[in-house]
Amino acid sequence: MPDISRSAIANLEKAGLGGILYKPEQKSYEERIASYWSLTAQLKPWAIIQPRNTKEVSKALQTLVNTTGCNFAIRSLWDSGGHMAWAGSNNIEAGITIDLGLMTTTTYNPETKIASIQPGSRWADVYTELEKHRAMVAGGREGLVGVGGLLTGGGKTFYTCRYGFACDQVINYEVVLADGSVVEANKETNPDLFLVLKGGSNNFGIVTRFDMTTFNASNIWDGNITFPKSATDRLVEAFVDFTKNLALNPDDHILAMWTILPRTKDHFITMVLTNLDGVENSKSLQKFLAIPGGQGNMTTTTVAKKLVDFLVPSGKHDTWFTLTFKLDARIIKKATEVFESLAEELKKQIPDGNFYISMVLQPLPTSFARHSVARGGNMFGIERLQDDCVLLVAAVEVETPEISSRVGFPTLKAAIAEIESYAKSLNGDIGFLYLNYCDGSQNPFSTYGEENIKKMKEAAAKYDPTGVFQTRVPGGFKISKVE
């Protein structure tokens, strides 16, 4: 163990944090590493520290900053966190990981209708608590996704069609800055910090509490309908029609998921359909429901109950890439063709067929940006877009890191590049990358627009003048690396 690691651990113990410090020889250390959702994120830091409150976050941060040469990482979630799957995004090897997984409290104020949520919570648990009060927030759509990472990265939600992104619902942040000071950030207090935290990720401090607006909880009508490959053209037509009309009918949510399990040669196109008000057979979903060959169940439920079972497969070595393009049936069909070719290429290079691939398409109409602007704006800059768009995320999951680096990463990267090239040929590429879906080789901040890049750089210089979160926290996307 290098001298810096010994110094860091000794300094944390001297600061009175030994009781929440996990070392490699301890069972609790291994349990925390094993709890990462993706095997790709399961790095081995020198130690893990799990603060229980904001005061301990401040003390741990001060201690690590004052330990010369010690880098560190920040992880938000206690259970299956690490949904940003690229290595080093939320963990570290040559350094200490600050794990916020014990900070999981959600409280609701019935007078102000504000939910105060700590970063280590899972969204399924947040919704379960709020539904007790018949309240709801626009947050994550998968049960094990953590609060902190989703909100600082932006946050696509079931309710983006009505309220904008998840970060647009935050009205106040409690933030620990690099010097250990604790500040509030809202429209009146530190408004520049408040704005850049909406999509600016881990460039400014550690958020220890998110205060979010709520609305009345209601039942949803929801389910998964799986279609054969032959339904592709009709599904694409329905997807385009749905997206074009979403601004006028913001009552429904869809995910279009192409999935292939090569070992069984099963090819699925699954439409995850949701009416936000619990209306059965809603008009906006009719085109999907009328397509022959669909199999599945729709039921009346709640968001919290839905997320108990709606979980992304875990426990593999993952590669994710994202792309955004104009709403154009030709580009969507090209994406499905490239996806098929990707599957065939993986079958050739992974003979045992032990891999999983998926491609998810989501609407990104111009109305989403209007909702964000109405709530003060965020860092995405998508209000510049003049056309309805499609947000694509694709994933390859394999058994070993060697297969991931040799096969998974290069083949998926090439597939995304082919789709992007085709979109450009039709003037359909818009040059926006959604941070929470990006691979580490992608550069989302460079797509946010010059004005927003300038705001983030100025805020980073103001609130972190020594550049701790730019140099000592190497994980994540760094605004200092954007030219």
C-alpha positions in Angstrom: 0.0 0.0 0.0 1.5 3.4 -1.0 2.4 6.1 1.5 -0.5 8.3 0.3 -3.1 5.6 1.1 -1.7 5.0 4.5 -1.7 8.7 5.2 -5.3 9.1 4.0 -6.6 6.2 6.1 -4.7 7.4 9.1 -6.0 11.0 8.7 -9.6 9.7 8.4 -9.2 7.8 11.6 -7.6 10.8 13.4 -10.7 12.8 12.3 -12.9 10.4 14.2 -14.2 8.6 11.1 -12.7 5.2 11.8 -16.1 3.7 12.6 -17.4 4.4 9.1 -14.2 3.5 7.3 -14.0 0.2 5.4 -10.6 -1.3 4.5 -9.9 -4.1 2.0 -9.4 -6.7 4.7 -12.9 -6.1 6.1 -16.1 -8.0 5.0 -18.0 -4.7 4.9 -15.5 -3.5 2.2 -16.1 -6.5 0.0 -19.9 -6.1 0.4 -19.8 -2.5 -0.7 -17.7 -3.4 -3.8 -20.0 -6.3 -4.7 -23.1 -4.1 -4.4 -22.2 -2.1 -7.5 -24.8 -2.7 -10.2 -22.2 -3.2 -13.0 -19.1 -5.4 -12.7 -17.3 -2.7 -14.7 -17.7 -0.3 -11.8 -16.3 -2.7 -9.2 -12.9 -1.1 -8.7 -10.9 -1.6 -5.5 -10.2 1.7 -3.7 -7.7 2.0 -0.9 -10.7 2.3 1.4 -14.4 3.2 1.5 -15.9 5.8 3.8 -19.6 5.9 4.4 -20.7 9.2 6.0 -24.0 9.0 7.8 -24.8 12.7 7.6 -23.8 16.0 6.1 -21.4 16.8 8.9 -19.5 13.6 8.3 -19.4 14.2 4.6 -17.8 17.6 5.3 -15.3 16.1 7.7 -14.4 13.3 5.3 -14.0 15.8 2.4 -11.8 18.2 4.3 -9.6 15.3 5.5 -9.1 13.9 2.0 -8.5 17.3 0.4 -5.9 18.0 3.1 -4.1 14.7 2.4 -1.6 15.7 -0.2 -1.9 13.6 -3.4 -5.0 11.7 -2.4 -7.7 11.3 -5.0 -11.2 10.2 -4.3 -14.5 9.2 -5.9 -18.1 9.8 -5.0 -20.8 7.2 -5.0 -24.4 8.0 -4.1 -26.3 4.7 -3.6 -26.3 2.1 -0.9 -27.6 -0.9 -2.8 -27.1 -1.5 -6.5 -25.6 1.8 -7.4 -23.2 2.3 -10.2 -25.7 2.7 -13.1 -23.2 4.9 -14.8 -21.3 1.8 -15.7 -18.0 2.9 -17.1 -15.0 2.2 -14.9 -14.1 5.1 -12.6 -17.2 7.1 -13.0 -18.3 6.5 -9.4 -15.4 4.5 -8.0 -11.6 4.6 -7.9 -8.6 2.3 -7.5 -5.8 4.7 -6.5 -7.8 6.6 -3.9 -10.7 6.6 -1.5 -14.3 6.2 -2.3 -16.8 8.4 -0.5 -20.0 6.3 -0.4 -23.2 8.1 0.5 -25.1 4.9 0.8 -26.2 5.4 4.4 -27.8 8.7 3.6 -31.2 7.4 2.5 -33.9 9.5 4.3 -36.8 10.9 2.4 -39.1 13.4 4.2 -42.3 15.2 3.1 -43.6 18.5 4.3 -47.4 18.5 3.8 -47.6 22.3 4.3 -45.0 23.2 1.6 -45.5 20.0 -0.4 -41.7 19.7 -0.7 -39.9 16.4 -0.5 -36.4 16.4 0.9 -34.4 13.5 -0.4 -30.9 12.4 0.6 -28.5 11.2 -2.3 -28.1 7.6 -1.2 -31.8 6.7 -1.6 -33.2 4.4 -4.3 -36.0 5.8 -6.3 -38.3 2.9 -5.5 -37.9 3.7 -1.8 -38.4 7.4 -2.4 -41.7 6.7 -4.2 -42.8 4.3 -1.6 -42.4 6.9 1.2 -44.0 9.7 -0.8 -47.0 7.6 -1.8 -47.8 7.2 1.9 -48.6 11.0 1.8 -50.3 10.6 -1.6 -47.5 12.7 -3.1 -45.1 12.0 -6.0 -41.9 13.5 -7.5 -40.6 13.3 -11.1 -37.6 11.0 -10.5 -35.9 7.9 -11.8 -37.7 5.1 -13.7 -35.7 2.1 -12.5 -36.0 0.9 -8.9 -32.4 0.6 -8.0 -31.1 3.8 -9.6 -29.7 6.2 -7.0 -31.0 9.7 -6.3 -27.7 11.6 -6.4 -26.3 10.5 -9.7 -29.6 10.8 -11.6 -30.5 14.3 -10.4 -27.0 15.9 -10.9 -26.9 14.3 -14.3 -30.3 15.6 -15.3 -32.8 12.8 -14.9 -35.3 11.5 -17.5 -38.6 10.7 -15.8 -42.0 9.3 -16.4 -43.3 12.9 -16.1 -40.8 14.7 -18.3 -43.7 15.2 -20.7 -45.4 17.4 -18.1 -42.7 18.9 -15.9 -39.4 18.6 -17.6 -36.4 16.7 -16.4 -35.9 15.5 -12.8 -33.4 18.2 -12.1 -36.0 20.8 -13.1 -38.0 19.8 -10.1 -35.2 20.6 -7.6 -35.8 23.9 -5.8 -32.9 23.7 -3.4 -29.6 21.8 -2.9 -27.6 21.3 0.2 -24.0 21.1 -1.0 -20.7 20.4 0.7 -18.0 22.4 -1.1 -14.3 21.4 -1.5 -13.3 23.4 1.6 -15.8 21.5 3.7 -18.3 24.4 4.0 -22.0 23.6 3.7 -24.1 25.9 1.5 -27.6 26.1 0.2 -28.2 26.6 -3.5 -31.5 27.9 -4.8 -33.0 30.8 -6.9 -32.1 33.3 -4.1 -29.0 31.9 -2.5 -26.1 31.0 -4.7 -28.3 31.0 -7.8 -25.4 30.4 -10.2 -24.5 27.2 -8.3 -28.2 26.2 -8.3 -28.4 26.4 -12.0 -25.2 24.5 -12.9 -26.1 21.7 -10.6 -29.0 20.9 -12.9 -27.1 18.6 -15.2 -23.5 19.7 -14.3 -22.7 16.4 -12.5 -19.9 16.2 -9.9 -18.0 19.4 -10.8 -18.9 21.7 -8.0 -19.4 19.8 -4.7 -21.1 16.9 -3.0 -24.9 17.3 -2.8 -26.2 15.9 0.5 -29.9 16.9 0.1 -32.3 17.6 -2.8 -35.5 19.5 -2.0 -38.0 18.8 -4.8 -41.5 20.0 -5.7 -44.2 17.3 -5.6 -47.6 16.8 -7.1 -50.5 14.5 -6.2 -49.8 10.8 -6.6 -52.2 8.8 -8.7 -52.6 5.3 -10.0 -51.0 4.6 -13.4 -52.0 2.2 -16.1 -48.9 0.4 -17.1 -47.4 -2.7 -18.6 -45.0 -4.3 -21.1 -46.1 -5.5 -24.5 -43.7 -7.6 -26.4 -43.8 -7.8 -30.2 -42.1 -9.9 -32.9 -39.4 -8.5 -35.1 -42.0 -8.4 -38.0 -43.8 -5.5 -36.2 -40.9 -3.2 -36.5 -42.3 -0.9 -39.2 -45.6 -0.4 -37.5 -43.9 0.2 -34.2 -41.7 2.8 -35.7 -44.7 4.5 -37.3 -46.5 4.5 -33.9 -43.4 5.8 -32.1 -43.1 8.8 -34.5 -46.8 9.6 -34.3 -46.7 9.4 -30.5 -43.7 11.7 -30.2 -45.2 14.3 -32.6 -48.4 14.5 -30.5 -46.9 14.2 -27.0 -46.9 18.0 -26.4 -50.7 18.0 -27.0 -51.3 14.8 -25.0 -48.8 14.8 -22.1 -50.5 11.9 -20.4 -48.5 8.9 -21.5 -44.9 7.6 -21.3 -43.3 5.0 -23.5 -40.0 3.2 -23.8 -39.2 1.3 -27.0 -36.8 -1.5 -26.2 -35.1 -3.7 -28.8 -33.5 -6.7 -27.0 -31.7 -9.8 -28.3 -30.7 -12.8 -26.2 -28.5 -14.8 -28.7 -28.2 -18.0 -26.7 -31.9 -18.6 -27.1 -32.0 -16.6 -30.4 -34.9 -14.6 -28.9 -35.5 -11.2 -30.4 -37.8 -8.9 -28.5 -39.3 -5.5 -29.2 -40.9 -4.5 -25.9 -43.0 -1.4 -25.6 -43.2 -0.2 -22.0 -46.5 1.7 -22.0 -47.7 4.0 -19.2 -50.7 6.3 -18.8 -49.9 8.7 -16.0 -53.5 9.1 -14.8 -54.4 5.4 -14.7 -56.6 5.7 -17.8 -57.0 2.3 -19.5 -56.6 2.1 -23.3 -55.7 5.8 -23.5 -56.0 7.4 -27.0 -52.2 8.1 -27.2 -51.3 4.5 -26.8 -53.9 3.1 -29.2 -51.5 2.7 -32.2 -49.2 0.5 -30.1 -52.0 -1.6 -28.6 -53.6 -2.2 -32.0 -50.5 -3.8 -33.6 -51.0 -7.5 -34.0 -48.8 -10.1 -32.3 -48.3 -8.2 -29.1 -48.1 -10.2 -25.9 -48.1 -8.8 -22.4 -50.2 -7.4 -19.6 -51.4 -3.9 -18.7 -52.6 -3.3 -15.2 -53.5 -0.5 -12.8 -50.7 0.1 -10.3 -48.6 2.8 -8.7 -45.1 4.1 -9.6 -43.6 2.6 -6.5 -45.2 -0.8 -7.1 -44.1 -0.8 -10.8 -40.4 -0.2 -9.9 -40.3 -3.2 -7.6 -40.1 -5.4 -10.7 -38.9 -2.9 -13.3 -35.1 -3.5 -13.0 -32.3 -3.4 -15.6 -30.3 -6.7 -15.7 -27.1 -6.4 -13.6 -24.0 -8.3 -12.7 -22.2 -8.1 -16.1 -19.4 -6.0 -17.6 -21.3 -3.2 -19.3 -20.8 -0.7 -22.1 -23.3 2.0 -22.8 -23.4 4.6 -25.6 -25.9 7.2 -26.4 -27.0 9.3 -29.3 -29.7 11.9 -30.1 -31.2 12.5 -33.6 -34.1 14.2 -35.2 -37.5 12.3 -35.2 -37.3 10.6 -38.6 -38.6 7.1 -39.3 -35.7 6.5 -41.7 -33.1 7.0 -38.9 -35.1 4.9 -36.5 -35.3 2.0 -39.0 -31.6 2.4 -39.7 -30.9 2.1 -36.0 -32.8 -1.2 -35.8 -30.9 -2.5 -38.8 -27.6 -1.6 -37.2 -28.7 -3.2 -34.0 -29.4 -6.5 -35.9 -25.9 -6.3 -37.4 -24.4 -5.7 -34.0 -26.0 -8.8 -32.7 -24.6 -10.9 -35.6 -21.1 -9.5 -35.1 -21.2 -10.3 -31.4 -22.4 -13.8 -32.2 -19.3 -14.3 -34.4 -16.9 -12.9 -31.8 -18.5 -14.5 -28.7 -19.1 -18.1 -29.8 -20.8 -19.2 -26.6 -23.4 -16.5 -27.1 -23.2 -15.4 -23.5 -24.0 -11.7 -23.8 -27.0 -9.4 -23.7 -27.6 -6.4 -25.9 -30.4 -3.8 -25.9 -31.3 -0.6 -27.6 -33.9 1.8 -26.1 -35.5 4.7 -27.9 -37.3 7.5 -26.1 -39.1 10.6 -27.3 -37.3 13.9 -26.9 -39.8 16.5 -28.3 -39.2 20.2 -28.1 -41.9 20.5 -25.4 -39.5 18.9 -22.9 -37.2 21.9 -23.2 -40.1 24.3 -22.9 -41.0 22.7 -19.5 -37.4 23.0 -18.4 -37.2 26.7 -19.4 -40.5 27.4 -17.6 -38.8 26.1 -14.4 -35.7 28.2 -14.7 -33.7 26.1 -17.1 -30.9 23.5 -16.8 -27.5 22.9 -18.4 -28.6 20.7 -21.4 -29.2 23.6 -23.7 -31.8 21.6 -25.6 -34.0 24.7 -25.9 -31.8 25.5 -28.9 -33.3 22.5 -30.8 -35.9 23.3 -33.3 -37.1 19.8 -34.0 -38.6 16.9 -32.1 -35.9 14.3 -31.5 -35.2 10.7 -30.4 -32.9 9.8 -27.5 -31.2 6.5 -28.1 -29.2 4.4 -25.5 -27.6 1.1 -26.4 -25.9 -1.4 -24.1 -23.7 -4.5 -24.4 -23.3 -6.7 -21.4 -20.7 -9.5 -21.3 -19.1 -11.9 -18.8 -15.5 -10.7 -18.6 -13.6 -7.4 -18.8 -11.4 -8.9 -21.5 -14.5 -9.6 -23.8 -15.8 -6.1 -22.9 -12.7 -4.3 -24.0 -11.9 -6.5 -27.0 -15.4 -7.0 -28.3 -18.2 -5.1 -26.4 -16.8 -1.6 -26.5 -15.4 -1.4 -30.0 -18.4 -3.1 -31.7 -21.0 -0.9 -29.9 -19.0 2.2 -30.5 -18.8 1.4 -34.2 -22.6 0.7 -34.3 -23.3 4.1 -32.7 -21.0 5.8 -35.2 -22.8 4.1 -38.1 -26.2 5.4 -36.9 -24.7 8.9 -36.3 -23.2 8.9 -39.8 -26.5 8.0 -41.3 -28.4 10.6 -39.3 -25.8 13.2 -40.5 -26.5 12.2 -44.1 -30.1 13.1 -43.7 -29.3 16.3 -41.7 -30.8 14.5 -38.7 -27.8 14.6 -36.3 -28.3 17.3 -33.6 -25.1 16.9 -31.5 -26.6 16.4 -28.1 -25.5 13.7 -25.6 -27.5 13.0 -22.5 -24.9 12.6 -19.7 -26.5 9.9 -17.7 -26.4 7.5 -20.7 -22.9 8.4 -21.9 -19.8 6.2 -22.1 -16.7 7.7 -20.6 -15.3 8.2 -24.1 -18.1 10.5 -25.0 -18.1 14.2 -24.1 -21.6 15.4 -23.1 -20.7 18.8 -21.8 -19.3 19.8 -25.2 -22.8 19.4 -26.6 -24.5 21.7 -24.0 -23.8 25.0 -25.8 -21.1 27.7 -25.3 -23.2 29.7 -22.9 -23.8 26.8 -20.5 -20.2 25.7 -20.8 -19.1 29.2 -19.7 -21.6 29.1 -16.8 -20.3 25.8 -15.5 -16.6 26.8 -15.8 -17.3 30.1 -13.9 -19.2 28.3 -11.2 -16.5 25.6 -10.8 -13.8 28.4 -10.5 -15.9 30.3 -7.9 -17.1 27.4 -5.7 -14.0 25.2 -6.1 -11.2 27.7 -6.7 -8.4 25.1 -6.1 -9.9 22.7 -8.6 -10.5 19.8 -6.2 -13.4 18.4 -8.2 -11.5 18.8 -11.4 -8.2 17.1 -10.4 -8.7 15.2 -7.2 -12.0 13.6 -8.3 -11.0 12.1 -11.6 -14.2 10.2 -12.2 -17.1 11.5 -14.1 -17.2 14.2 -16.8 -15.1 17.2 -16.1 -16.0 20.7 -17.3 -12.4 21.7 -17.2 -11.7 19.2 -20.1 -14.1 21.0 -22.4 -12.4 23.5 -24.7 
